[in-house]
Structure formats: C-alpha cells, structure tokens
Amino acid sequence: MNKSRALTYQDDPIVQKRRWLILISINMFTFMSTLDASIVNVALPQISRDLHLPIASSQWIVTIYLMTICVFILLFGRLGDMLGKIRIFKIGTALFVFGSLLCGFGLTLSFLLVGRIVQAIGASMTMANNFGIATDIFPKSERGRALGLIGTFVSLGSITGPGIGGLVVSTLSWNYIFWINIPIGLVVMILGWRVLPKDLFASKGRLDWAGTSIFGLFIIALFSGLLLGQHLGFSDGRILGLLFLSAGLLVLFIFVEWHIEQPMLRLRLFKNLMFSISIFCGYLVFLSNFCFNMIAPFYTQDILHLSAGHSGLLLMLFPMMMAVVAPFSGALSDKIGSEILTFIGLLVLVVAQIGLGFLNGKNSLIYAGILIALLGAGSGFFMSPNNSLVMSTVPKNQLGSAGSVNALIRNLGMISGITFATTLLFANMSRAAGHRVTGMIPGHPSIFLYGMHTVFLASAGICAFCAVITGVRLLTVRRQLHKTT
C-alpha cells in the first residue's frame, strides 16, 4: 500500500465526498447484471418460437448465465481480496458489456449461450465485490444503509427483468433485451472509472485451484442433471450418474475447503448462526421469487392471452411495489431492527404465493395484479434488512468472502428456482396429461394451470418455513436484549 495515501477510504476526503456517487455507479451495474438473470424470461416464448425450441431447451438461456456466475463468483471474490476489489469490478464491467453485444447477435442457441457465458463471467466479477467495495468505503454509521441499497438494487434487478423485457420485446425484438445494456453499460463504465478510487487493500495469498475446480464441476453436474432430467427422465442412468456425481463432489469440496489453509470458501463463516440463518433464508426467498419469474410470463401470455408488452406491464407491479417498500424498510430497520421486518416480509410472501396458487384463466387482471404487488411488497420488506444482517455479522477482514458468499447464494437461489419450478411444473403436467410433457400443450390450459398451482403452493410452503426460522430468531434476539436490560 502507498503510505502517502490515506490508510482507509474513510480517511480520504475525496473518496468520502464521492461516496454516494460511487454507490450509484456500483448499484447501476449491480442492477444490470442481476437484471440479465431474469430479463430473458418474458422473451422465452418469442425466442422459443424464433429459434424453434421447446421450453425445456430455451430455459438454458437463463440457466447457463446463472450457472456460470455460480461457478466463478467465489473465485473472483478471492481474487478481489488478493488483487483489489475495485480492479476486478472494473474488468467485470467491460466483459459484461462485451458479452451483451455478443448475445444480441445470437441467431442460434449455441452462439447465444456463448454470449451469455461471457456476460456471466463479467457479472460474477462485479457481484463478488460490490458489497465489499461499499463496506470499505462507507463509514460504519452509513454502512447498513449503503448495503441495504445495494441489496435493493440486486432484488430490483432480479425481478424487474420480466417487466422491462416485455416492454422491449413488444416494441423492438428480443435481441434488444441484450443490446440495451451497451449504451447504459458504457455510461456507467465511464462514471465508474472516473469516481472509483484505487485499491487500498489487497492480501497476499494463493488461489484455491482445487476448491475452485471441484466447486465448478459440482455446479455443472448438479444443474445439468436436473435440467437434462426433464428431457430424459430422472430414472435414466445418465441422469442418476450426474446427480450422484454432484453429491460426491459437494462432499469432496467441503472436505477440501475445511482442511486447506487458504480456502476459496470460508466455511467457518457459517459457524455464525445469524449469518447462516440470513444466508439460508435469502437463498430460499430468491428460489421462491424465481419460481414466479419463470412461470408468470407463460401464465400471462399463454393463459391470460396478454401480449408481451401488456404482460411486462402487469409483471412490473412486482418491482414497482418493491421500489416503494424497500427504502422504507431499510430506513425502518435502523429504528426497530432488521429481524422483525424480515419476518413481516416473509408472512406477506406466504399470503401472495398462496393466492397465486389458486389463479386460473378466469381471474381478473386486477386480482392478479394485487397478488403480484403483494409479492413485491413482501420482497421489499425482506431483502434489504436481510442483506444488512448478512454483512453486519462478519469481521472486516472477511467482508470480501462474505460478499461473494452472499452473491453466490443469491444466484444459487435463482438457478434453483428455475430448476425447481420447471421440474415440478413438468412433472405435474406430465401426470395430468398421462405422458411426458416439456412445454405448453395447445388447447389444454388446465394442464398447465395444474402444474402452476403446485409450484406456487410449494413456493408458499418454502416461504412459510423461512418465516418459522426467522420468527424463532426474532424471539431469541428479543430474549437476549431483555436479559441484558
């Protein structure tokens, strides 16, 4: 470190003067990278038609992006600690914009998937380090607010996608859901390169190549097995082999990380009960939300017969309500604590998911819109306080690792939501149809609705389980406070 410079970013008056502008540049790219995990969803029906793909194949466009992020995000979190979080973040922004350019030219599924991989590598570099950068730059008195805002932009990006995607697809074409990133990304890149300071903190060490390789193979084997199982059936020997392989790789990864001196994943972070509960519930809520993101576009377009544009407008109620509730929730958490707000948010999510579990083709748009808005309100109450809980429970020298774990769990939740929703959907549709189903059956909307109801009610059960865990934590924290007073 250069001794002529401030010892910390809090001691640098220029950085402190620009800290909110720095947060804006971080949040804009955070929003874009998470947006691209879900913006494709609403365009999948159109992409499927243009590229002549069944639903089960087109979902790889979404899944490959999330799989790649999961494979690389811990690696880039570690590299951020070693080489500088801001340096890795800047490189990631450039790769993401280049990948977006490639995706727009994806006239075949293979070319489109290559572009999505490049996009995802760039996104993982930014996601792994955004929380750590904000934690380094902001003073403790404002850190919770800053982290809460990043968490809000993460959540907004992940659930705004269908709405924005629908509007873009209806006015232009699906190619522009990727190309729209280029002008915005270039502006944000220029802003970031001007206001982001040089790295002050870097740690010596070696990369955990063994852990990185084993974890990447685990992600690929697990989700390839789950997705291909929808085509071939889960009794197929090849699918069972992939799933058993993934289980073995996970056990090997945990063994290696626990015994290695400089692990890619600090498993000791999970000894902190508050950290583990917040991470686990965050994973399950993202899984639940992506069940909605995956199925809702097909419900609105194929069952309600809305255009992509009108479908997008209806689905925009989710992020709009979240944008209203999340800042209020973040400010309120400083006064009454984060635990009660996460509990309230989960209860609202349960109510909304149960309502979605009984939708049919005859429900009014107003009723469907109310349920979607409730889903956004519940997420708004939950996400920001939960992210603050995650990052406030770890020491400063582990913030990079904690941030990358938080981002990893978030993306695992997204990809798990897609595989969980589609696997459960197709299994129940196949049961109702009497044969294997991997897409919509023309003229038989009741079969899709049967599968959709099962997915949403299962999702409600997941959120209810999180509410129970969070409720127990809330009571525990209040008892501890009562004892100390």
C-alpha positions in Angstrom: 0.0 0.0 0.0 1.3 3.5 -0.8 1.9 5.2 2.6 1.4 8.7 1.2 -2.3 7.9 0.7 -5.0 7.6 3.4 -4.8 4.5 5.5 -8.5 3.8 4.8 -11.2 5.2 2.5 -12.8 6.8 5.5 -9.7 9.0 5.9 -9.7 10.1 2.3 -11.8 13.3 1.9 -12.1 13.0 -1.9 -13.5 9.4 -1.6 -15.9 10.4 1.2 -17.1 13.4 -0.9 -17.8 11.0 -3.8 -19.1 8.0 -1.8 -22.7 8.3 -2.9 -21.7 8.8 -6.5 -19.5 5.7 -6.2 -22.5 3.8 -4.8 -24.6 4.9 -7.7 -22.1 3.5 -10.2 -21.9 0.2 -8.3 -25.7 0.0 -8.0 -26.2 0.6 -11.7 -24.0 -2.2 -12.7 -25.4 -4.4 -9.9 -28.8 -3.7 -11.3 -27.8 -4.6 -14.9 -26.0 -7.8 -14.0 -28.9 -9.1 -11.9 -31.4 -7.8 -14.4 -29.9 -10.1 -17.1 -30.6 -13.1 -15.0 -34.4 -12.5 -15.4 -35.0 -10.2 -18.3 -34.8 -13.1 -20.7 -37.7 -14.9 -19.0 -40.5 -12.9 -20.6 -38.8 -13.2 -24.0 -38.5 -17.0 -23.8 -41.8 -17.7 -25.6 -40.7 -15.5 -28.5 -37.1 -16.8 -28.5 -38.5 -20.4 -28.4 -40.7 -19.6 -31.5 -37.9 -17.8 -33.4 -35.2 -20.5 -32.7 -37.7 -23.4 -32.8 -37.0 -24.5 -29.2 -39.2 -26.3 -26.6 -39.5 -24.5 -23.2 -37.2 -27.1 -21.6 -34.4 -26.1 -24.1 -34.9 -22.4 -24.1 -34.5 -22.2 -20.3 -30.8 -23.0 -20.8 -30.5 -19.3 -22.0 -31.4 -18.3 -18.4 -29.7 -21.2 -16.6 -26.3 -21.0 -18.3 -26.0 -17.4 -17.2 -26.7 -18.3 -13.5 -24.6 -21.5 -13.7 -21.6 -19.6 -14.9 -21.9 -17.0 -12.2 -22.1 -19.7 -9.5 -19.0 -21.4 -10.9 -16.9 -18.3 -10.9 -18.2 -16.0 -8.2 -16.2 -17.4 -5.3 -13.0 -17.3 -7.4 -13.5 -13.6 -8.2 -14.3 -12.8 -4.6 -11.0 -14.3 -3.6 -9.2 -12.5 -6.5 -10.8 -9.3 -5.3 -9.2 -9.8 -1.8 -5.8 -10.6 -3.5 -5.6 -8.1 -6.4 -8.1 -5.5 -5.3 -11.9 -5.5 -5.4 -12.2 -2.3 -7.5 -9.8 -3.6 -10.1 -11.8 -6.9 -10.5 -15.0 -4.9 -10.6 -13.8 -2.7 -13.4 -12.7 -5.6 -15.6 -16.1 -7.3 -15.0 -18.0 -4.3 -16.2 -16.1 -4.3 -19.6 -16.6 -8.1 -20.0 -20.3 -7.8 -19.3 -20.9 -5.1 -21.9 -19.0 -7.2 -24.5 -21.0 -10.3 -23.7 -24.2 -8.3 -24.1 -23.1 -7.3 -27.6 -22.5 -11.0 -28.5 -25.9 -12.1 -27.1 -27.7 -9.6 -29.3 -26.3 -11.4 -32.4 -27.4 -14.8 -31.1 -29.1 -16.2 -34.2 -28.6 -19.8 -33.0 -28.9 -21.2 -29.5 -25.2 -22.1 -29.3 -24.0 -18.6 -30.2 -26.4 -17.1 -27.7 -25.2 -19.4 -25.0 -21.6 -18.4 -25.6 -22.6 -14.7 -25.3 -24.4 -15.5 -22.1 -21.3 -17.2 -20.6 -19.1 -14.1 -21.4 -21.8 -11.9 -19.9 -21.9 -14.1 -16.8 -18.2 -14.0 -16.2 -18.2 -10.2 -16.2 -21.3 -10.2 -13.9 -19.7 -12.6 -11.4 -16.7 -10.2 -11.2 -18.9 -7.3 -10.2 -21.3 -9.3 -8.0 -18.5 -10.8 -6.0 -17.0 -7.4 -5.0 -19.8 -4.8 -4.9 -20.7 -5.4 -1.2 -17.1 -5.4 -0.2 -16.3 -2.1 -2.0 -19.3 -0.4 -0.3 -18.3 -1.8 3.1 -14.7 -0.5 2.7 -15.8 3.0 1.5 -18.7 3.9 3.7 -18.3 4.7 7.4 -19.9 2.5 9.9 -22.8 4.9 10.6 -23.9 4.7 6.9 -22.8 1.2 6.1 -26.1 -0.5 6.8 -27.9 2.0 4.6 -25.4 1.6 1.7 -25.5 -2.2 1.9 -29.3 -2.1 2.1 -29.4 0.0 -1.1 -27.1 -2.5 -2.9 -29.4 -5.3 -1.8 -32.4 -3.3 -3.0 -30.8 -2.9 -6.5 -29.9 -6.6 -6.5 -33.5 -7.6 -5.8 -35.0 -5.0 -8.2 -32.7 -6.2 -11.0 -33.7 -9.8 -10.4 -37.4 -9.2 -10.5 -37.7 -6.1 -12.9 -36.5 -8.2 -15.8 -39.8 -9.7 -16.9 -41.4 -6.2 -16.9 -38.6 -4.4 -18.8 -38.1 -7.4 -21.1 -41.8 -7.5 -22.0 -41.7 -3.8 -23.0 -38.6 -4.2 -25.1 -39.8 -7.3 -26.9 -43.2 -5.8 -27.7 -41.7 -2.6 -29.2 -38.4 -3.9 -30.7 -37.3 -7.5 -30.7 -35.8 -9.9 -28.2 -32.3 -9.1 -29.4 -32.6 -5.6 -27.8 -33.0 -7.0 -24.3 -29.2 -7.6 -24.6 -28.3 -4.6 -26.7 -30.0 -2.2 -24.3 -27.1 -3.0 -21.9 -24.5 -1.5 -24.2 -25.2 2.3 -24.1 -26.2 2.2 -20.5 -23.2 0.0 -19.6 -20.8 2.3 -21.4 -22.1 5.4 -19.5 -21.9 3.5 -16.2 -18.4 2.2 -17.0 -17.2 5.8 -17.7 -18.7 7.0 -14.5 -17.2 4.2 -12.5 -13.8 4.5 -13.9 -13.9 8.3 -13.0 -15.2 8.1 -9.5 -14.0 4.7 -8.2 -10.7 5.1 -6.2 -7.7 3.0 -6.5 -7.5 -0.1 -4.4 -6.0 0.3 -0.9 -6.5 -3.2 0.3 -5.0 -6.4 -1.1 -3.9 -9.5 0.7 -1.2 -11.9 -0.1 -2.1 -15.5 -0.7 -2.7 -18.3 -3.2 -5.7 -19.2 -5.2 -7.5 -22.4 -4.1 -7.5 -24.0 -7.5 -8.6 -27.4 -6.1 -11.6 -25.9 -4.4 -12.5 -23.8 -7.5 -12.3 -26.7 -9.9 -14.3 -29.1 -7.6 -17.0 -26.5 -7.0 -17.3 -25.7 -10.7 -17.7 -29.3 -11.5 -20.3 -29.7 -8.7 -22.5 -26.9 -10.1 -22.2 -28.2 -13.7 -23.0 -31.8 -12.7 -25.9 -30.8 -10.4 -27.8 -28.5 -12.6 -27.1 -30.3 -15.8 -28.5 -33.4 -14.2 -31.6 -31.6 -13.0 -32.3 -29.8 -16.4 -31.5 -32.8 -18.6 -33.6 -35.0 -16.3 -36.6 -33.0 -17.6 -35.9 -34.3 -21.1 -34.7 -37.9 -20.3 -36.5 -38.6 -17.1 -34.9 -38.9 -13.6 -34.8 -42.7 -13.8 -32.3 -42.5 -16.7 -28.9 -44.0 -15.7 -27.0 -41.0 -17.0 -29.1 -38.5 -15.0 -28.7 -40.6 -11.8 -25.0 -40.7 -12.5 -24.8 -36.9 -12.8 -26.7 -36.4 -9.6 -24.7 -38.9 -7.6 -21.5 -37.3 -9.0 -22.7 -33.9 -7.9 -23.3 -35.2 -4.3 -19.8 -36.7 -4.2 -18.2 -33.5 -5.5 -20.0 -31.5 -2.8 -18.7 -33.7 -0.1 -15.2 -33.5 -1.5 -15.5 -29.7 -1.8 -16.5 -29.3 1.8 -13.6 -31.7 2.9 -11.0 -29.7 0.9 -12.2 -26.3 2.0 -12.3 -27.3 5.6 -8.7 -28.5 5.6 -7.0 -26.1 3.2 -5.0 -23.2 4.6 -6.4 -20.5 2.3 -9.8 -21.8 1.1 -11.9 -20.3 -1.6 -15.0 -20.6 0.7 -14.5 -19.8 4.3 -16.8 -22.4 5.8 -16.1 -21.0 9.3 -18.3 -18.1 8.3 -21.3 -20.4 8.8 -20.4 -21.0 12.4 -22.1 -17.6 13.0 -25.7 -18.6 13.4 -27.1 -15.2 12.5 -25.1 -15.2 9.3 -26.2 -18.8 8.4 -29.9 -18.1 9.0 -29.9 -14.9 6.9 -28.0 -16.6 4.1 -30.2 -19.6 4.1 -33.5 -17.6 4.1 -32.1 -15.3 1.4 -31.4 -18.4 -0.7 -34.9 -19.8 -0.3 -36.6 -16.4 -1.0 -34.7 -16.0 -4.2 -35.7 -19.6 -5.1 -39.3 -18.7 -4.4 -39.2 -15.5 -6.4 -37.6 -17.2 -9.4 -40.4 -19.7 -9.4 -42.7 -16.8 -10.1 -40.3 -15.2 -12.6 -40.1 -18.4 -14.6 -43.8 -19.3 -14.7 -45.5 -15.9 -14.7 -44.7 -14.9 -18.3 -46.2 -18.2 -19.6 -49.3 -17.7 -17.4 -49.9 -14.1 -18.5 -49.1 -14.7 -22.2 -50.5 -18.2 -22.8 -53.3 -18.4 -20.3 -54.4 -14.8 -20.0 -53.5 -14.2 -23.6 -51.7 -10.9 -23.0 -49.2 -9.5 -25.4 -45.5 -9.5 -24.3 -45.9 -5.7 -23.7 -49.0 -6.0 -21.6 -47.6 -9.0 -19.7 -44.5 -6.9 -19.0 -46.6 -4.0 -17.6 -48.5 -6.4 -15.3 -45.3 -8.0 -14.0 -43.8 -4.6 -13.4 -46.1 -4.3 -10.4 -43.6 -6.6 -8.5 -40.6 -4.3 -8.8 -42.6 -1.1 -8.6 -44.1 -2.1 -5.3 -40.7 -3.3 -4.1 -39.1 0.0 -5.1 -41.7 1.7 -2.9 -41.4 -0.6 0.1 -37.6 -1.3 0.2 -36.3 2.2 1.0 -39.0 2.5 3.8 -38.0 -0.9 5.1 -34.3 0.0 5.1 -34.8 3.2 7.0 -37.2 1.5 9.4 -34.7 -1.3 10.1 -32.3 1.2 11.7 -35.0 2.1 14.2 -36.7 -1.2 15.1 -34.2 -3.8 13.9 -34.0 -6.0 10.8 -35.3 -9.2 12.3 -38.9 -8.1 12.7 -39.0 -6.7 9.1 -37.7 -9.9 7.5 -40.4 -11.8 9.5 -43.2 -9.5 8.2 -41.9 -9.7 4.7 -42.0 -13.5 4.7 -45.5 -13.5 6.0 -46.6 -11.3 3.2 -44.8 -13.5 0.7 -46.7 -16.6 2.0 -50.1 -14.9 1.5 -49.2 -13.8 -2.0 -47.9 -17.2 -3.0 -51.0 -18.9 -1.7 -53.1 -16.5 -3.8 -51.0 -17.3 -6.9 -51.5 -21.0 -6.2 -55.2 -20.6 -6.9 -55.1 -18.4 -10.0 -56.9 -19.6 -13.2 -57.7 -18.3 -16.6 -60.9 -16.5 -15.4 -59.4 -14.3 -12.7 -59.4 -10.6 -13.4 -56.2 -8.7 -14.1 -56.9 -6.5 -11.1 -56.8 -9.6 -8.8 -53.7 -11.0 -10.4 -52.1 -7.5 -10.1 -52.9 -7.3 -6.4 -51.2 -10.6 -5.8 -48.1 -9.6 -7.8 -47.9 -6.3 -5.9 -48.1 -8.2 -2.6 -45.2 -10.3 -3.8 -43.2 -7.2 -4.4 -44.1 -5.7 -1.0 -43.1 -8.9 0.8 -39.7 -8.9 -1.0 -39.2 -5.2 -0.3 -39.7 -5.8 3.5 -37.4 -8.8 3.5 -34.5 -8.2 1.1 -32.7 -5.0 2.4 -32.8 -5.9 6.1 -31.7 -9.4 5.3 -28.7 -8.2 3.3 -27.7 -5.9 6.2 -27.9 -8.8 8.6 -25.6 -10.9 6.4 -22.9 -8.3 6.1 -23.1 -6.9 9.6 -22.3 -10.2 11.3 -18.8 -10.8 9.9 -15.5 -9.2 10.7 -14.0 -6.6 8.2 -11.2 -8.9 7.0 -13.8 -11.4 5.8 -16.1 -8.9 4.0 -14.9 -9.9 0.6 -15.6 -13.6 1.3 -19.0 -12.8 2.9 -20.0 -10.6 0.0 -19.1 -13.3 -2.6 -20.9 -16.0 -0.5 -24.0 -13.7 -0.3 -23.9 -13.3 -4.1 -23.3 -17.0 -4.7 -26.3 -18.0 -2.5 -28.4 -15.4 -4.3 -27.6 -16.8 -7.7 -27.9 -20.4 -6.5 -31.4 -19.4 -5.3 -32.2 -18.1 -8.8 -31.0 -21.1 -10.7 -32.6 -23.4 -8.1 -35.8 -21.6 -8.5 -35.8 -22.2 -12.3 -35.0 -25.9 -12.0 -37.4 -26.4 -9.1 -40.2 -24.6 -10.8 -39.8 -26.3 -14.2 -39.1 -29.8 -12.7 -42.2 -29.6 -10.5 -44.2 -28.0 -13.3 -43.4 -30.6 -16.0 -43.8 -33.5 -13.5 -47.3 -32.4 -12.6 -48.2 -31.6 -16.2 -47.0 -35.0 -17.3 -49.1 -36.6 -14.5 -52.2 -34.8 -15.7 -51.5 -35.4 -19.4 -50.6 -39.1 -19.0 -47.4 -38.7 -20.9 -44.0 -36.8 -20.6 -44.5 -33.1 -21.1 -41.8 -30.4 -21.6 -43.8 -27.5 -22.8 -47.3 -26.0 -23.2 -49.9 -28.3 -24.7 -52.1 -26.3 -27.1 -55.7 -26.4 -26.3 -55.2 -27.7 -22.8 -54.6 -24.7 -20.4 -55.9 -26.7 -17.5 -52.9 -29.0 -17.6 -50.5 -26.0 -17.3 -52.6 -24.5 -14.5 -52.5 -27.8 -12.6 -48.7 -27.7 -12.7 -48.5 -24.0 -11.9 -50.8 -24.3 -8.8 -48.5 -27.0 -7.4 -45.4 -24.8 -8.0 -46.8 -21.7 -6.3 -48.2 -23.6 -3.3 -44.9 -25.4 -2.8 -43.2 -21.9 -3.0 -45.6 -20.7 -0.3 -44.6 -23.6 1.8 -40.9 -22.6 1.4 -41.6 -19.0 2.5 -43.6 -20.3 5.4 -40.6 -22.4 6.5 -38.4 -19.3 6.3 -41.0 -17.4 8.4 -40.8 -20.0 11.1 -37.0 -19.9 11.2 -36.9 -16.1 11.2 -39.6 -16.0 13.9 -37.6 -18.2 16.2 -34.5 -15.9 15.6 -36.6 -12.8 16.4 -37.8 -14.3 19.7 -34.2 -15.3 20.5 -32.8 -11.8 19.8 -35.6 -10.2 21.9 -35.0 -12.5 24.8 -31.2 -11.7 24.7 -32.0 -8.0 24.7 -34.4 -8.4 27.6 -31.7 -10.2 29.6 -29.1 -7.5 29.0 -31.5 -4.8 30.1 
